[in-house]
Amino acid sequence: MKIMRRMYVLVAALVLAVVAAQAPASAVLDQDQDWLGSMHQVDLTEIAFAKLAADNAESPLVKQLAADFAEGHQQLDDEVQQVAQQLKATLPSQPNEQQQLALQRMGLITGAAFDQLWFATNVAGHEQALKAAQAEVKSGQHPQAVALANKAVGAIATHLAELKDIAPQLGLPVPQ
């Protein structure tokens, strides 16, 4: 009887150890899921911003930078989708409500007013995306998601630097 009880305890402990060891590899954790989902929404939004900029922007600098951002975000989003698929993470199908409102507002204006709103929205959005990517690098659990976030940090920081570079040419203050 004692031998059977010990055997059950041993088997139960072994099963728990195996399940615990496999959990991170088979299920995406909330931090990774949240970051992948939010990054995907940022990418979708940036791609849509570029389409609006092509039609509504006055400055050739805004049109070009928006197109460059869209290209970079499309490449990043391809990787986001690949990592999400590997981790069996579900991605949202569209930008979040705040991003959709920004897209709607930007769709209603043209010219210099569009350029200013595009610039301000991109600075704020990239700053937020940078903080989220840095948090994923620091706290993410899956190596694939963390490596992608690390790559995203560099790309987002580059976009912020490019925004700062064009601010004077647009007659706008350089963001700090």
Sequence and secondary structure as in RCSB ss.txt:
>XXXX:A:sequence
MKIMRRMYVLVAALVLAVVAAQAPASAVLDQDQDWLGSMHQVDLTEIAFAKLAADNAESPLVKQLAADFAEGHQQ
LDDEVQQVAQQLKATLPSQPNEQQQLALQRMGLITGAAFDQLWFATNVAGHEQALKAAQAEVKSGQHPQAVALAN
KAVGAIATHLAELKDIAPQLGLPVPQ
>XXXX:A:secstr
 HHHHHHHHHHHHHHHHHHHHHHHHHS  HHHHHHHHHHHHHHHHHHHHHHHHHHHB  HHHHHHHHHHHHHHHH
HHHHHHHHHHHHT    SS  HHHHHHHHHHHT  HHHHHHHHHHHHHHHHHHHHHHHHHHHHH  SHHHHHHHH
HHHHHHHHHHHHHHHHTGGGT     
